Amino acid sequence: MNKPMKALLFAIILAASLSAFAADSCSVKPPAGAALAIVEFEDLQCPRCAAVTGVVHDAARVYKIPLVRYDFPLPIHSWSKQASIIGKYFDHLSAAPGAKDKNLGDEYRKYIFENQPAITPSGLRAYAETFAKSKGVTLPTNVDPNGELEKEINVSYACGVTNRIQHTPTIFLVKSDGSAPVEVSDVDKLYATIDTMLPKASAKSAAAPKKKAAKKGVAQK
C-alpha cells in the first residue's frame, strides 16, 4: 500500500473513532448519582433563552435536581460564541482552588441575558468587564490565549449536533434509568413534566414552593 493510501486509511479510521467517541461522550444523561436532571442547550444571544432562563433555574432549585448546560452558539448570531468563551473563563475561575465565588459562570450568563438587547459584537467586551469589576475580578486582555476555551465551546456545540439539536433553547428532562430524554418544548409545562418523572415523594415535597417559583419565573419573561 502506497503512502497516500495509508494516510487516507488512517484519516478514515481516526475520523470514525472520534465520531464514536463524540457520540458516547455527548450522550445526554444526568450527572452521576442524580436520578433526574434538566439538560439545556443554550445560546447567549438567543432571546428565547433569555426569557426562559429564570424558569429553568428555579425548577432546578425547587426540585433540587441538577441543571446541565451546554453552550450551543448558533452561527447566525454575531457575538454569542465569544460570549460563551468568556463564560467558560468565568467557569474556570470559579473552579480554581480558593475561589470565593463558585457561581461566576452562571452569574455572568444571567447578566448577559439581562443585557442581551443592548449588546453588540464590539460592545460585548465592555459588558464583560463591567460584570468582572462588579465581582472584584480583572478580566485579562485575552481570556483565551491558547484557544483552549474555544475548544471547549466547540466540543459543547458538537454535542448538540450529535444530539440533533436544531434550535435554542432545547430543554430535556433526563432520567438515569436509560430511558429516552423527554424534550420540554413549552417551558410552562416544565414543572408538570418534572412531576410526572420524579418519584411521587420527591414531587410532593417540591409542590409547596413550586407555585411561588413558577410565578417568579413567568414574571421574568
PETACOR-V244747 format. One record per pair of residues at least 24 apart in sequence whose ideal C-beta (glycine too) atoms are under 10 Angstrom apart, sorted by the first residue. I is the first residue (numbers start at 1). J is the second residue. Records with the same first field share a line. If there is no record, write none. Layout:
BEGIN
I: J / J
END
This chain:
BEGIN
18: 158
19: 158 / 162
22: 155 / 158 / 159 / 161 / 162
23: 159 / 162 / 163
24: 162
25: 155 / 158 / 159 / 162
26: 70 / 155 / 156 / 158 / 159 / 160 / 161 / 162 / 163
27: 159 / 162 / 163 / 174 / 181
28: 68 / 70 / 159 / 160 / 162 / 163 / 165 / 170 / 172 / 174 / 180 / 181
29: 68 / 172 / 174 / 175 / 176 / 178 / 181
30: 65 / 66 / 68 / 173 / 174 / 175 / 176 / 177
31: 65 / 66 / 68 / 176
32: 176
33: 66 / 176
34: 64 / 65 / 66 / 68 / 174 / 175 / 176
35: 65 / 66 / 175 / 176 / 177 / 197 / 198 / 199 / 202
36: 63 / 65 / 66 / 173 / 174 / 175 / 176 / 177 / 194 / 197 / 198 / 199 / 202
37: 65 / 66 / 67 / 68 / 172 / 173 / 174 / 175 / 176 / 181
38: 63 / 65 / 66 / 67 / 68 / 69 / 171 / 172 / 173 / 174 / 184 / 190 / 194
39: 66 / 67 / 68 / 69 / 70 / 163 / 170 / 171 / 172 / 173 / 174 / 181 / 183
40: 67 / 68 / 69 / 70 / 72 / 168 / 169 / 170 / 171 / 172 / 184
41: 68 / 69 / 70 / 71 / 72 / 156 / 157 / 159 / 160 / 163 / 165 / 166 / 167 / 168 / 169 / 170 / 171 / 172
42: 69 / 70 / 71 / 72 / 73 / 80 / 84 / 109 / 113 / 160 / 168 / 169 / 170 / 171
43: 71 / 72 / 73 / 74 / 76 / 77 / 80 / 81 / 83 / 84 / 157 / 160 / 167 / 168 / 169 / 170
44: 71 / 72 / 73 / 77 / 79 / 80 / 81 / 82 / 83 / 84 / 86 / 87 / 108 / 109 / 112 / 113 / 116 / 119 / 124 / 168
45: 73 / 74 / 76 / 77 / 78 / 79 / 80 / 81 / 82 / 83 / 84 / 112 / 113 / 116 / 119 / 121 / 124 / 168
46: 72 / 73 / 74 / 76 / 77 / 80 / 113 / 116 / 167 / 168 / 169
47: 113 / 116 / 117 / 168
48: 167 / 168 / 169 / 187 / 221
49: 80 / 109 / 113 / 116 / 168 / 169 / 170 / 171
50: 109 / 110 / 112 / 113 / 114 / 115 / 116 / 117 / 169 / 220 / 221
51: 113 / 116 / 169 / 187 / 217 / 218 / 220 / 221
52: 113 / 169 / 171 / 184 / 186 / 187 / 188 / 190 / 217 / 218 / 220 / 221
53: 106 / 109 / 110 / 113 / 114 / 169 / 187 / 217 / 220 / 221
54: 110 / 113 / 187 / 213 / 216 / 217 / 218 / 219 / 220 / 221
55: 171 / 187 / 188 / 190 / 191 / 213 / 214 / 216 / 217 / 218 / 219 / 220 / 221
56: 169 / 171 / 184 / 187 / 190 / 217
57: 106 / 109 / 110 / 213 / 217 / 220
58: 190 / 191 / 209 / 210 / 212 / 213 / 214 / 215 / 216 / 217 / 218 / 220
59: 171 / 173 / 184 / 187 / 190 / 191 / 193 / 194 / 206 / 210 / 213 / 214 / 217
60: 190 / 194 / 213
61: 206 / 209 / 213
62: 191 / 194 / 205 / 206 / 207 / 208 / 209 / 210 / 211 / 212 / 213 / 214 / 217
63: 190 / 191 / 194 / 195 / 197 / 198 / 202 / 203 / 205 / 206 / 207 / 209 / 210 / 213
64: 202 / 205 / 206
65: 173 / 174 / 194 / 197 / 198 / 202 / 206
66: 174
67: 106 / 171
68: 172 / 174
69: 105 / 106 / 109 / 156 / 169
70: 153 / 155 / 156 / 157 / 158 / 159 / 160 / 163 / 165 / 168 / 170
71: 109 / 152 / 153 / 154 / 155 / 156 / 157 / 159 / 160 / 168
72: 153 / 156 / 157 / 158 / 159 / 160 / 161 / 163 / 165 / 167 / 168 / 169 / 170
73: 153 / 154 / 156 / 157 / 160 / 168
74: 157 / 160 / 165 / 166 / 167 / 168
75: 157
77: 121 / 168
78: 119 / 120 / 121 / 122 / 124
79: 112 / 116 / 119 / 120 / 121 / 122 / 123 / 124 / 125 / 127
80: 112 / 116 / 119 / 121 / 124 / 153 / 168
81: 150 / 153 / 154 / 157
82: 121 / 124 / 125 / 128 / 143 / 144 / 150 / 153
83: 108 / 109 / 112 / 116 / 119 / 121 / 124 / 127 / 128 / 153
84: 109 / 112 / 149 / 150 / 152 / 153 / 156 / 157
85: 128 / 143 / 144 / 147 / 148 / 149 / 150 / 151 / 152 / 153
86: 112 / 124 / 125 / 127 / 128 / 129 / 131 / 132 / 139 / 143 / 144 / 149
87: 112 / 128 / 143 / 149 / 153
88: 143 / 144 / 148 / 149 / 150 / 151 / 152 / 153 / 156
89: 128 / 132 / 137 / 139 / 140 / 143 / 144 / 149
90: 128 / 131 / 132 / 135 / 137 / 139 / 143
91: 149 / 152
92: 143 / 148 / 149 / 152
93: 132 / 135 / 137 / 139 / 143
100: 135 / 136
101: 135 / 136 / 137
104: 131 / 132 / 135 / 137
107: 131 / 134 / 135
108: 132 / 135 / 137
111: 135
113: 220
114: 220
173: 197 / 198
187: 217 / 218 / 221
188: 214 / 217 / 218 / 221
190: 214 / 217
191: 217
END
